[in-house]
Amino acid sequence: MSGPSMSTTPKTPVRRPGLFRTAWRFGRTRIGVALTGLVVLVAVVGPFVAPYTPTEFVAKPFESGVDDVLFGGDNRGRDVLTRFLWGGWTLLLLAGSAAGIGVAAGTVIGIIAGYRRGWVDDVLMRVSEVLLAFPQLIAALLVMSIIGPKVWLIVTVIAVSHMPRVARVIREATRKVIEQDYVKAAEAIGLPRWRIMAVEILPNVTSPLLVELGLRLTYSIGVVAVLGFLGMGMQPPTADWGLMINENRQGMAVQPWAVALPVTAIAILTVGANLITDGLSRAAIGIDRGVEK
C-alpha cells in the first residue's frame, strides 16, 4: 500500500526591486527629483523663452520698476530675468561634464586597482593619495590663476579632483565582488581580464557608483558656482549664475533680484541633488541587506 503522494510546488524566487525603484519609494527622492527637474527645466528651456538677448541693455544699472522688465536691470542695465534664464545651462554643462568624467575615470582606476591588486593597486592608490592631499577648491583656484579661466580647464581640474575619491570607493566595492563565485568561474574558464572587469565586476558595483555620481555632481555644482563667483569661471559677458552673483553683489541693497535668483536656483539644485543621492544611498543599503524600505 502506497502512502499519500506528496506534491511539492517549486518556490518562485522573490525578485528584489531595482535600485531606482527602491529609491523612488523614499519621499526625499521624489522631492529631490522635483527640485532638480525644475532647475534643469529652467536652464534648458530658459534661453528659448527669454524676453531679450543676454547682452541687450534694457534699463539703467540696478534699475527696477521698468516696463516690460520684470526683475529690473543688472549692474550694466541688462535684463536680470534674461541673464538668469540664459545662465543655468553653463553651470549644468560644466558640473555634469566634470562629474561624469571624474566618476568614469575613477571607476576604471578603482576596478583595476581592486581586481589586479599587488603592485598595480599600490601604485594607483599612492597616486590617488597624492591627489587627495590637495583640497578641491584650492587646487582649482591655483590652476586657474596660473593658466587662466578656460572652460576645458574647469572641467578637467574638477574631474581630476573627483577621480581619486571615486576610485577608493569603487576599489573597495570591487574587492568584495571579486570574491564571488561568478568571478572565480569566469577566471576558471579563461575569460580575459578586461572582460571580467567590464562584464562581471562593473555591473555589480553600480549601487556605490550611482551614489558617488550623485555626490560628485553636487560637489561639482558648488565648485563651478564658486569659481564663477570668484571670477575664475565663465567670463563676461557670458550669462552664468555664479558670475551674476559676483557682478551684482554690490547692488543688492537697491536691486536684490540679480543675486537672489541665481542664489536660489543654485541652492534648490544642490538640495535636490543631495536628496536624490541620499535616496540612492538608502536604497543601496536596503538592497545589500535584502531589506525593502
LUMVEXNU-308721 format. One record per residue (C-alpha): residue number from 1; x, y, z. Coordinates in Angstrom, 1 decimal. Each point is the difference from the previous one (the first is absolute). Layout:
<sites>
pos_east_north_up
NUM_X_Y_Z
...
</sites>
This chain:
<sites>
pos_east_north_up
1_0.0_0.0_0.0
2_1.5_3.2_-1.1
3_0.0_3.0_2.2
4_-1.6_3.3_-0.9
5_1.8_1.8_-2.8
6_1.8_3.1_1.0
7_-0.1_2.7_-2.6
8_2.5_2.7_0.2
9_-0.5_3.4_-1.6
10_3.2_1.7_-1.0
11_0.5_3.3_1.7
12_-0.1_3.1_-2.2
13_3.1_2.0_0.7
14_-0.7_3.4_1.5
15_1.3_2.8_-2.2
16_1.4_2.9_1.9
17_-0.9_3.4_-1.4
18_2.7_1.8_-1.9
19_2.0_2.8_1.4
20_-2.0_2.8_-1.6
21_-3.3_-1.5_0.8
22_1.0_-0.5_3.7
23_1.4_3.6_0.1
24_-3.3_1.3_-1.4
25_-1.8_-1.3_3.0
26_1.6_2.6_2.1
27_-1.7_3.4_0.2
28_3.3_1.8_0.0
29_0.9_-1.5_-3.4
30_-3.2_1.2_-1.6
31_0.4_3.4_1.5
32_3.6_0.1_-1.3
33_-1.0_-1.0_-3.5
34_-2.7_2.7_0.0
35_2.4_2.7_1.2
36_2.8_-1.0_-2.3
37_-2.4_-0.4_-3.0
38_-1.3_3.5_0.6
39_3.4_1.6_-0.2
40_1.1_-2.1_-2.9
41_-3.2_0.9_-1.8
42_0.7_3.7_0.6
43_3.6_-0.4_-1.2
44_-1.0_-1.9_-3.2
45_-3.1_1.9_-1.0
46_1.1_3.4_1.3
47_2.0_1.2_-3.0
48_-3.0_-0.7_-2.3
49_-2.5_2.0_2.0
50_2.3_2.9_1.2
51_-1.6_3.3_-0.9
52_3.3_1.6_-1.2
53_3.5_-1.0_-1.0
54_2.4_-0.4_3.0
55_2.2_3.0_-1.1
56_-2.8_2.4_-0.9
57_-0.3_3.2_2.1
58_-3.6_0.6_1.1
59_0.3_2.2_3.1
60_2.4_2.1_2.1
61_2.5_-1.9_2.2
62_-1.9_-1.6_3.0
63_-3.2_1.7_-1.1
64_-3.3_-1.6_1.0
65_-3.6_0.7_-0.8
66_0.6_0.3_-3.7
67_-2.9_-0.9_-2.4
68_0.5_-3.4_-1.7
69_3.0_-0.8_2.3
70_-1.4_-2.2_2.7
71_3.0_-0.2_2.3
72_1.8_3.2_-1.0
73_3.5_0.6_-1.4
74_3.3_-1.4_1.2
75_3.3_1.8_0.6
76_0.2_1.0_-3.6
77_-3.7_0.5_-0.7
78_-0.6_-3.4_-1.6
79_-3.3_-1.9_0.7
80_0.5_-2.0_3.2
81_-2.7_-2.6_-1.0
82_1.7_-0.6_-3.3
83_3.4_-0.4_1.5
84_-1.4_-2.4_2.5
85_-1.8_-2.1_-2.6
86_3.2_-0.2_-2.1
87_2.4_-0.6_2.9
88_-1.1_-3.5_1.1
89_1.1_-2.2_-2.8
90_3.7_0.9_0.4
91_-0.1_-1.0_3.6
92_-1.7_-3.3_-0.8
93_2.2_-0.7_-3.0
94_3.3_0.6_1.9
95_-1.1_-1.7_3.2
96_-1.5_-3.0_-1.8
97_3.0_-0.4_-2.3
98_2.5_0.2_2.9
99_-2.0_-2.5_2.2
100_-0.5_-2.4_-2.9
101_3.7_0.0_-1.1
102_1.3_-0.2_3.6
103_-2.3_-2.9_0.9
104_0.7_-1.9_-3.2
105_3.8_0.3_0.5
106_-0.2_-0.8_3.7
107_-2.1_-3.1_-0.7
108_2.5_-1.3_-2.5
109_2.9_0.6_2.4
110_-1.9_-1.5_3.0
111_-1.0_-3.2_-1.9
112_3.6_-0.5_-1.3
113_1.5_0.6_3.4
114_-2.5_-2.2_1.8
115_0.2_-2.9_-2.4
116_3.7_0.0_-0.9
117_1.2_0.7_3.6
118_3.8_-0.3_0.6
119_2.3_2.7_-1.3
120_-2.7_1.3_-2.4
121_-2.3_0.7_3.0
122_2.9_1.6_1.9
123_1.0_2.4_-2.8
124_-3.5_1.1_-0.8
125_-1.0_0.6_3.6
126_3.3_1.9_0.8
127_-0.7_2.3_-2.9
128_-3.6_0.4_1.2
129_1.2_0.9_3.5
130_2.3_2.7_-1.5
131_-3.0_1.5_-1.9
132_-2.1_-0.2_3.2
133_2.5_2.2_1.8
134_-1.1_3.0_-2.0
135_-3.4_1.5_1.0
136_-2.3_0.2_-3.0
137_-0.8_3.7_0.0
138_3.6_1.1_0.9
139_1.4_-2.2_-2.8
140_-2.5_1.4_-2.5
141_0.8_3.6_1.0
142_3.8_-0.6_-0.2
143_-0.2_-1.5_-3.5
144_-2.4_2.7_-1.3
145_2.2_2.8_1.3
146_3.1_-1.5_-1.8
147_-1.6_-1.0_-3.3
148_-3.1_2.2_-0.1
149_-3.7_-0.8_0.1
150_-0.8_-2.3_-2.9
151_-3.1_-2.2_-0.4
152_1.9_-3.2_-0.7
153_2.4_0.7_2.9
154_-2.9_0.5_2.5
155_-1.4_-3.4_-1.0
156_3.4_-1.7_0.1
157_1.0_1.3_3.4
158_-3.3_-0.9_1.6
159_-0.1_-3.4_-1.6
160_3.6_-0.8_1.1
161_-0.9_1.1_3.6
162_-2.9_-2.5_-0.1
163_1.9_-2.9_-1.4
164_1.9_-1.2_3.1
165_-3.0_0.2_2.2
166_-2.1_-2.1_-2.3
167_2.9_-2.4_-0.6
168_0.3_-0.8_3.7
169_-3.7_-0.8_0.4
170_-0.2_-2.1_-3.2
171_3.2_-1.8_1.0
172_-1.5_-1.2_3.3
173_-3.2_-1.0_-1.8
174_2.0_-2.0_-2.5
175_2.0_-1.8_2.6
176_-3.3_-1.4_1.4
177_-1.3_-1.0_-3.4
178_3.1_-1.9_-1.1
179_-0.6_-2.5_2.8
180_-3.3_-1.1_-1.6
181_-0.3_-3.3_-1.8
182_-1.0_1.5_-3.3
183_3.3_1.9_-0.2
184_2.0_-3.1_0.9
185_-1.9_-2.0_-2.6
186_0.8_2.6_-2.7
187_3.7_-0.2_1.0
188_-0.1_-3.8_-0.1
189_-1.3_-0.2_-3.6
190_2.7_2.4_-1.1
191_-1.9_3.2_-0.7
192_2.3_3.0_-0.7
193_0.5_2.3_3.0
194_-1.5_3.0_-1.8
195_-3.2_-2.0_-0.7
196_-0.3_-1.1_3.6
197_0.4_3.6_1.2
198_-2.5_1.3_-2.5
199_-2.6_-2.7_0.0
200_0.2_-1.7_3.4
201_1.2_2.8_2.4
202_-1.2_3.3_-1.4
203_-3.8_-0.9_0.0
204_0.4_-1.1_3.6
205_1.4_3.2_1.4
206_-2.7_2.2_-1.5
207_-1.6_0.8_3.4
208_3.0_1.8_1.5
209_0.8_1.4_-3.5
210_-3.4_1.7_-0.3
211_0.3_1.4_3.6
212_3.5_1.4_-0.9
213_-1.3_1.5_-3.2
214_-2.7_1.9_2.0
215_2.6_1.2_2.6
216_2.5_1.1_-2.6
217_-2.7_1.9_-2.0
218_-1.0_1.8_3.2
219_3.6_1.0_0.7
220_0.5_1.0_-3.7
221_-2.9_2.4_0.2
222_1.4_1.7_3.0
223_3.6_0.2_-1.4
224_-1.1_1.4_-3.4
225_-2.3_2.5_1.7
226_2.8_1.1_2.4
227_2.5_0.3_-2.9
228_-2.5_2.2_-1.9
229_-0.5_2.2_3.1
230_3.7_0.4_0.4
231_0.5_1.0_-3.6
232_1.8_-3.3_-0.9
233_-2.9_-1.6_-1.9
234_-1.9_1.3_-3.0
235_1.1_3.5_-1.0
236_-2.1_3.1_-0.9
237_-2.2_0.5_-1.9
238_-1.0_-3.6_0.3
239_-3.2_-0.6_2.0
240_0.9_-2.2_2.9
241_-1.7_-0.3_3.4
242_3.3_0.1_2.0
243_1.2_3.0_-2.0
244_-3.4_1.7_0.5
245_0.5_-0.2_3.8
246_3.5_1.5_-0.3
247_-1.0_2.8_-2.4
248_-3.1_1.1_1.9
249_0.9_-0.5_3.7
250_0.9_3.7_0.5
251_-3.5_1.1_-1.0
252_-2.0_-2.4_2.1
253_-1.4_2.8_2.1
254_-1.8_1.6_-3.0
255_-0.3_-3.0_-2.3
256_-0.1_-3.3_1.8
257_-1.5_-2.1_-2.8
258_3.3_-0.2_-2.0
259_1.5_-1.9_2.9
260_-3.1_-1.6_1.6
261_-1.1_-1.9_-3.2
262_3.3_-1.8_-0.7
263_0.7_-0.7_3.7
264_-3.5_-1.5_0.4
265_0.4_-2.2_-3.1
266_3.4_-1.3_1.1
267_-1.3_-0.7_3.5
268_-3.0_-1.9_-1.4
269_2.2_-2.0_-2.4
270_2.4_-0.9_2.7
271_-2.7_-1.1_2.5
272_-1.8_-2.0_-2.7
273_3.2_-1.8_-1.0
274_0.8_-0.7_3.6
275_-3.5_-1.5_0.6
276_0.3_-2.2_-3.0
277_3.4_-1.2_1.1
278_-1.3_-0.7_3.5
279_-2.8_-2.0_-1.4
280_2.3_-2.1_-2.2
281_2.3_-0.6_2.9
282_-2.8_-1.2_2.2
283_-1.3_-2.2_-2.8
284_3.5_-1.5_-0.6
285_0.3_-0.9_3.7
286_-3.5_-1.5_0.0
287_0.8_-2.1_-3.1
288_3.3_-1.2_1.4
289_-1.7_-1.1_3.3
290_-3.0_-1.5_-1.8
291_-2.3_2.5_1.7
292_-2.9_1.6_-1.7
293_-0.7_3.6_1.2
</sites>
